[in-house]
């Protein structure tokens, strides 16, 4: 089951995908989110209203990053471009895409919003008693 509906997605983003295709994307994103939350032991089975809203928003944003919505009409730059280069006389134009293969992924801020931690590097130092104390 998807955390967001097709209608919720369409209310926020434009897309040329039909409802069936869009639902598959939303379900795939929800599956990735569920797997990540399961692994982090985050309970999402009966979410609060605010958690349900977060799940829906993040699901829609994941799908939007993956499928985009065409171009930024003000500049003619494709959605998802992280770098753009244009020239005039020689008619040159190039773009570097941030997600060229349409992968579904969670950003670090989204992980944090869902209570998912990637862990970190730590150091454990064993504690030793004082030698020569009353128990020696």
MDAnalysis code that builds the backbone (N, CA, C; Angstrom):
import MDAnalysis as mda
import numpy as np

u = mda.Universe.empty(408, n_residues=136, atom_resindex=np.repeat(np.arange(136), 3), trajectory=True)
u.add_TopologyAttr("name", ["N", "CA", "C"] * 136)
u.add_TopologyAttr("resid", np.arange(1, 137))
u.add_TopologyAttr("resname", ["UNK", "UNK", "UNK", "UNK", "UNK", "UNK", "UNK", "UNK", "UNK", "UNK", "UNK", "UNK", "UNK", "UNK", "UNK", "UNK", "UNK", "UNK", "UNK", "UNK", "UNK", "UNK", "UNK", "UNK", "UNK", "UNK", "UNK", "UNK", "UNK", "UNK", "UNK", "UNK", "UNK", "UNK", "UNK", "UNK", "UNK", "UNK", "UNK", "UNK", "UNK", "UNK", "UNK", "UNK", "UNK", "UNK", "UNK", "UNK", "UNK", "UNK", "UNK", "UNK", "UNK", "UNK", "UNK", "UNK", "UNK", "UNK", "UNK", "UNK", "UNK", "UNK", "UNK", "UNK", "UNK", "UNK", "UNK", "UNK", "UNK", "UNK", "UNK", "UNK", "UNK", "UNK", "UNK", "UNK", "UNK", "UNK", "UNK", "UNK", "UNK", "UNK", "UNK", "UNK", "UNK", "UNK", "UNK", "UNK", "UNK", "UNK", "UNK", "UNK", "UNK", "UNK", "UNK", "UNK", "UNK", "UNK", "UNK", "UNK", "UNK", "UNK", "UNK", "UNK", "UNK", "UNK", "UNK", "UNK", "UNK", "UNK", "UNK", "UNK", "UNK", "UNK", "UNK", "UNK", "UNK", "UNK", "UNK", "UNK", "UNK", "UNK", "UNK", "UNK", "UNK", "UNK", "UNK", "UNK", "UNK", "UNK", "UNK", "UNK", "UNK", "UNK", "UNK", "UNK"])
u.atoms.positions = np.array([
    [0.839, -1.177, 0.000],
    [0.000, 0.000, 0.000],
    [0.891, 1.250, 0.000],
    [0.526, 2.217, -0.780],
    [1.311, 3.444, -0.902],
    [0.967, 4.423, 0.220],
    [1.966, 5.190, 0.666],
    [1.759, 6.213, 1.687],
    [1.089, 7.459, 1.111],
    [1.064, 7.591, -0.207],
    [0.420, 8.734, -0.859],
    [-0.479, 8.206, -1.977],
    [-1.529, 8.938, -2.263],
    [-2.431, 8.557, -3.341],
    [-2.028, 9.262, -4.640],
    [-2.549, 8.757, -5.725],
    [-2.330, 9.388, -7.026],
    [-2.886, 10.806, -7.005],
    [-4.053, 10.990, -6.398],
    [-4.667, 12.322, -6.325],
    [-3.799, 13.295, -5.527],
    [-3.196, 12.819, -4.425],
    [-2.301, 13.673, -3.640],
    [-1.075, 14.075, -4.453],
    [-0.546, 13.125, -5.222],
    [0.619, 13.446, -6.053],
    [0.241, 14.492, -7.100],
    [-0.855, 14.259, -7.793],
    [-1.282, 15.170, -8.857],
    [-1.635, 16.564, -8.314],
    [-2.065, 16.640, -7.048],
    [-2.372, 17.939, -6.456],
    [-1.106, 18.778, -6.256],
    [0.032, 18.120, -6.126],
    [1.288, 18.831, -5.880],
    [2.157, 18.951, -7.125],
    [2.185, 17.902, -7.947],
    [3.084, 17.866, -9.096],
    [2.334, 17.512, -10.376],
    [2.835, 18.009, -11.489],
    [2.294, 17.649, -12.805],
    [3.087, 16.455, -13.328],
    [2.414, 15.590, -14.056],
    [3.097, 14.444, -14.668],
    [2.286, 13.946, -15.857],
    [2.983, 13.347, -16.813],
    [2.323, 12.755, -17.971],
    [1.993, 11.284, -17.752],
    [2.420, 10.713, -16.632],
    [2.149, 9.304, -16.358],
    [0.663, 9.079, -16.120],
    [0.182, 7.909, -16.543],
    [-1.214, 7.594, -16.231],
    [-1.297, 7.143, -14.769],
    [-2.515, 7.014, -14.263],
    [-2.719, 6.693, -12.854],
    [-2.075, 5.376, -12.445],
    [-2.167, 4.355, -13.297],
    [-1.606, 3.041, -12.963],
    [-0.082, 3.114, -12.822],
    [0.586, 3.805, -13.746],
    [2.041, 3.939, -13.670],
    [2.444, 4.731, -12.435],
    [1.739, 5.811, -12.170],
    [2.057, 6.652, -11.021],
    [1.867, 5.880, -9.719],
    [0.826, 5.068, -9.648],
    [0.587, 4.268, -8.449],
    [1.743, 3.297, -8.204],
    [2.284, 2.702, -9.253],
    [3.428, 1.794, -9.100],
    [4.622, 2.541, -8.511],
    [4.897, 3.746, -9.011],
    [5.997, 4.555, -8.466],
    [5.757, 4.860, -6.983],
    [4.536, 5.260, -6.632],
    [4.218, 5.583, -5.242],
    [4.353, 4.346, -4.346],
    [3.921, 3.191, -4.844],
    [4.058, 1.951, -4.070],
    [5.525, 1.566, -3.900],
    [6.327, 1.737, -4.959],
    [7.751, 1.427, -4.863],
    [8.437, 2.334, -3.844],
    [8.133, 3.631, -3.886],
    [8.715, 4.566, -2.918],
    [8.289, 4.195, -1.502],
    [7.033, 3.844, -1.328],
    [6.528, 3.450, -0.017],
    [7.221, 2.188, 0.482],
    [7.495, 1.262, -0.423],
    [8.209, 0.044, -0.053],
    [9.617, 0.337, 0.451],
    [10.298, 1.240, -0.216],
    [11.645, 1.625, 0.219],
    [11.574, 2.300, 1.588],
    [10.610, 3.181, 1.758],
    [10.439, 3.846, 3.050],
    [10.145, 2.829, 4.147],
    [9.257, 1.883, 3.866],
    [8.906, 0.854, 4.846],
    [10.118, 0.018, 5.225],
    [10.898, -0.391, 4.231],
    [12.099, -1.183, 4.497],
    [13.072, -0.433, 5.394],
    [13.281, 0.849, 5.090],
    [14.202, 1.674, 5.884],
    [13.689, 1.840, 7.324],
    [12.383, 2.077, 7.472],
    [11.833, 2.258, 8.813],
    [11.831, 0.950, 9.589],
    [11.552, -0.167, 8.912],
    [11.636, -1.479, 9.570],
    [13.043, -1.724, 10.099],
    [14.039, -1.455, 9.262],
    [15.431, -1.687, 9.647],
    [15.837, -0.807, 10.827],
    [15.237, 0.377, 10.931],
    [15.556, 1.305, 12.023],
    [14.612, 1.130, 13.220],
    [13.717, 0.138, 13.150],
    [12.747, -0.147, 14.214],
    [11.837, 1.044, 14.497],
    [11.424, 1.728, 13.426],
    [10.476, 2.838, 13.544],
    [9.077, 2.285, 13.316],
    [8.173, 2.514, 14.276],
    [6.800, 2.023, 14.160],
    [5.980, 2.985, 13.299],
    [5.459, 2.480, 12.198],
    [4.665, 3.309, 11.290],
    [3.352, 2.635, 10.917],
    [3.017, 1.551, 11.610],
    [1.806, 0.789, 11.272],
    [0.521, 1.575, 11.544],
    [0.476, 2.303, 12.628],
    [-0.671, 3.148, 12.946],
    [-0.146, 4.557, 13.204],
    [0.196, 5.280, 12.116],
    [0.836, 6.585, 12.288],
    [-0.107, 7.651, 12.839],
    [0.482, 8.582, 13.579],
    [-0.275, 9.749, 14.015],
    [-0.608, 10.574, 12.771],
    [-1.448, 11.580, 12.942],
    [-1.823, 12.418, 11.802],
    [-0.601, 13.126, 11.212],
    [0.291, 13.619, 12.070],
    [1.471, 14.323, 11.567],
    [2.445, 13.358, 10.892],
    [2.572, 12.140, 11.426],
    [3.453, 11.147, 10.798],
    [2.864, 10.712, 9.455],
    [1.557, 10.545, 9.363],
    [0.922, 10.176, 8.091],
    [1.151, 11.256, 7.041],
    [1.081, 12.518, 7.464],
    [1.332, 13.630, 6.534],
    [2.792, 13.617, 6.069],
    [3.717, 13.328, 6.993],
    [5.134, 13.232, 6.630],
    [5.379, 12.086, 5.659],
    [4.773, 10.935, 5.926],
    [4.929, 9.771, 5.046],
    [4.437, 10.101, 3.640],
    [3.286, 10.756, 3.545],
    [2.718, 11.112, 2.254],
    [3.615, 12.099, 1.509],
    [4.062, 13.147, 2.214],
    [4.911, 14.171, 1.587],
    [6.221, 13.583, 1.086],
    [6.854, 12.779, 1.905],
    [8.148, 12.213, 1.525],
    [7.983, 11.224, 0.378],
    [6.927, 10.438, 0.389],
    [6.653, 9.499, -0.708],
    [6.495, 10.256, -2.023],
    [5.693, 11.331, -2.008],
    [5.488, 12.127, -3.224],
    [6.785, 12.768, -3.690],
    [7.569, 13.295, -2.751],
    [8.828, 13.943, -3.121],
    [9.831, 12.946, -3.711],
    [9.865, 11.731, -3.164],
    [10.761, 10.700, -3.714],
    [10.406, 10.404, -5.171],
    [9.118, 10.235, -5.429],
    [8.671, 9.927, -6.796],
    [8.962, 11.103, -7.716],
    [8.716, 12.308, -7.246],
    [8.977, 13.481, -8.079],
    [10.457, 13.580, -8.457],
    [11.346, 13.297, -7.510],
    [12.786, 13.309, -7.826],
    [13.127, 12.290, -8.892],
    [12.453, 11.157, -8.843],
    [12.752, 10.074, -9.785],
    [12.187, 10.324, -11.177],
    [10.961, 10.833, -11.269],
    [10.337, 10.984, -12.590],
    [10.354, 12.417, -13.098],
    [10.540, 13.391, -12.195],
    [10.579, 14.787, -12.623],
    [9.245, 15.243, -13.186],
    [9.277, 16.435, -13.761],
    [8.046, 16.970, -14.345],
    [8.328, 17.775, -15.603],
    [9.421, 17.471, -16.272],
    [9.711, 18.192, -17.501],
    [10.770, 19.243, -17.319],
    [10.412, 20.482, -17.489],
    [11.413, 21.542, -17.451],
    [10.989, 22.687, -16.548],
    [11.977, 23.469, -16.146],
    [11.725, 24.730, -15.466],
    [11.414, 25.715, -16.582],
    [10.178, 26.111, -16.697],
    [9.750, 26.912, -17.832],
    [10.425, 28.279, -17.908],
    [10.911, 28.797, -16.792],
    [11.533, 30.114, -16.823],
    [12.893, 30.093, -17.522],
    [13.594, 28.960, -17.490],
    [14.937, 28.884, -18.067],
    [15.092, 27.771, -19.100],
    [14.120, 26.892, -19.236],
    [14.259, 25.770, -20.158],
    [15.214, 24.709, -19.656],
    [15.395, 24.626, -18.337],
    [16.306, 23.661, -17.728],
    [15.505, 22.453, -17.269],
    [15.948, 21.241, -17.599],
    [15.210, 20.048, -17.163],
    [15.133, 19.946, -15.643],
    [14.023, 19.448, -15.139],
    [13.889, 19.211, -13.706],
    [14.937, 18.200, -13.284],
    [15.584, 18.434, -12.165],
    [16.604, 17.519, -11.660],
    [18.010, 17.842, -12.109],
    [18.157, 18.869, -12.926],
    [19.500, 19.254, -13.378],
    [20.249, 19.896, -12.218],
    [21.504, 19.480, -12.021],
    [22.322, 20.068, -10.968],
    [23.313, 21.063, -11.540],
    [23.476, 21.056, -12.851],
    [24.390, 21.986, -13.514],
    [23.867, 22.211, -14.922],
    [23.939, 23.454, -15.382],
    [23.515, 23.775, -16.743],
    [24.539, 24.688, -17.380],
    [24.755, 24.496, -18.672],
    [25.690, 25.322, -19.421],
    [25.041, 25.688, -20.744],
    [25.105, 26.961, -21.105],
    [24.504, 27.413, -22.360],
    [25.482, 28.324, -23.089],
    [25.413, 28.352, -24.371],
    [26.229, 29.254, -25.192],
    [25.312, 29.873, -26.237],
    [25.791, 30.847, -26.971],
    [24.925, 31.526, -27.934],
    [25.358, 31.291, -29.375],
    [26.534, 31.753, -29.744],
    [26.959, 31.706, -31.139],
    [27.043, 30.308, -31.721],
    [27.568, 29.388, -30.971],
    [27.725, 28.016, -31.470],
    [26.575, 27.105, -31.124],
    [25.487, 27.649, -30.597],
    [24.301, 26.869, -30.226],
    [24.643, 25.666, -29.368],
    [25.256, 25.858, -28.259],
    [25.632, 24.761, -27.368],
    [24.775, 24.819, -26.106],
    [24.457, 23.670, -25.554],
    [23.678, 23.583, -24.328],
    [23.951, 22.224, -23.698],
    [24.203, 22.183, -22.397],
    [24.410, 20.899, -21.733],
    [23.883, 20.965, -20.307],
    [23.528, 19.806, -19.785],
    [22.999, 19.692, -18.438],
    [23.618, 18.483, -17.769],
    [23.817, 18.579, -16.462],
    [24.213, 17.440, -15.654],
    [23.033, 17.126, -14.753],
    [22.568, 15.909, -14.841],
    [21.389, 15.515, -14.083],
    [21.785, 14.921, -12.736],
    [21.050, 15.291, -11.690],
    [21.321, 14.793, -10.349],
    [20.871, 13.364, -10.136],
    [19.874, 12.907, -10.851],
    [19.349, 11.543, -10.708],
    [19.013, 11.013, -12.104],
    [20.039, 10.788, -12.934],
    [19.776, 10.461, -14.335],
    [19.069, 9.130, -14.566],
    [19.132, 8.213, -13.613],
    [18.527, 6.899, -13.820],
    [17.172, 6.751, -13.144],
    [16.672, 7.823, -12.536],
    [15.352, 7.776, -11.920],
    [15.278, 6.897, -10.690],
    [16.351, 6.872, -9.898],
    [16.363, 6.061, -8.679],
    [15.492, 6.688, -7.600],
    [14.873, 5.838, -6.808],
    [14.116, 6.289, -5.643],
    [15.058, 6.244, -4.441],
    [15.145, 7.345, -3.706],
    [16.023, 7.383, -2.540],
    [15.506, 8.396, -1.540],
    [15.934, 8.217, -0.300],
    [15.589, 9.145, 0.764],
    [16.750, 10.104, 0.991],
    [16.452, 11.374, 1.098],
    [17.462, 12.367, 1.465],
    [17.694, 12.301, 2.977],
    [18.806, 12.839, 3.401],
    [19.138, 12.798, 4.830],
    [18.082, 13.511, 5.677],
    [17.576, 14.653, 5.224],
    [16.542, 15.373, 5.980],
    [15.255, 14.544, 6.076],
    [14.952, 13.771, 5.030],
    [13.763, 12.907, 5.055],
    [13.964, 11.758, 6.033],
    [15.164, 11.201, 6.051],
    [15.471, 10.142, 7.026],
    [15.254, 10.654, 8.448],
    [15.751, 11.847, 8.691],
    [15.620, 12.442, 10.018],
    [14.149, 12.654, 10.364],
    [13.361, 13.151, 9.407],
    [11.934, 13.389, 9.637],
    [11.187, 12.093, 9.949],
    [11.672, 10.971, 9.423],
    [11.034, 9.677, 9.658],
    [11.604, 8.951, 10.873],
    [12.624, 9.530, 11.496],
    [13.229, 8.893, 12.665],
    [14.218, 7.809, 12.306],
    [14.753, 7.875, 11.097],
    [15.713, 6.881, 10.641],
    [17.116, 7.446, 10.813],
    [17.955, 6.708, 11.494],
    [19.337, 7.130, 11.685],
    [20.242, 6.198, 10.908],
    [21.236, 6.764, 10.273],
    [22.209, 5.935, 9.563],
    [23.299, 5.429, 10.488],
    [23.211, 5.789, 11.733],
    [24.258, 5.383, 12.668],
    [25.439, 6.322, 12.555],
    [26.500, 5.936, 13.113],
    [27.681, 6.779, 13.061],
    [28.891, 6.024, 13.540],
    [29.989, 6.719, 13.575],
    [31.228, 6.128, 14.036],
    [31.376, 6.484, 15.507],
    [31.728, 5.522, 16.293],
    [31.903, 5.776, 17.718],
    [33.135, 5.075, 18.234],
    [33.450, 5.317, 19.472],
    [34.607, 4.727, 20.114],
    [34.176, 4.223, 21.470],
    [34.458, 2.979, 21.730],
    [34.156, 2.402, 23.032],
    [35.465, 2.202, 23.774],
    [35.541, 2.769, 24.962],
    [36.739, 2.629, 25.780],
    [36.355, 1.845, 27.020],
    [36.989, 0.684, 27.217],
    [36.646, -0.103, 28.405],
    [37.057, 0.634, 29.681],
    [36.294, 0.431, 30.721],
    [36.571, 1.065, 31.994],
    [37.264, 0.057, 32.894],
    [38.364, 0.446, 33.475],
    [39.093, -0.434, 34.388],
    [39.084, 0.180, 35.765],
    [38.963, -0.675, 36.754],
    [39.015, -0.179, 38.145],
    [40.430, 0.252, 38.498],
    [40.536, 0.941, 39.568],
    [41.829, 1.407, 40.049],
    [42.541, 0.242, 40.726],
    [43.772, -0.007, 40.250],
    [44.548, -1.077, 40.855],
    [45.027, -0.652, 42.240],
    [45.062, -1.617, 43.131],
    [45.533, -1.322, 44.485],
    [44.422, -0.844, 45.393],
    [43.166, -0.949, 44.906],
    [42.041, -0.514, 45.704],
    [41.689, -1.565, 46.729],
    [40.605, -1.349, 47.464],
    [40.224, -2.272, 48.543],
    [39.814, -3.656, 48.054],
    [39.435, -3.804, 46.762],
    [38.999, -5.112, 46.274],
    [40.147, -5.922, 45.702],
    [41.362, -5.395, 45.663],
    [42.482, -6.143, 45.062],
    [43.069, -7.128, 46.030],
])
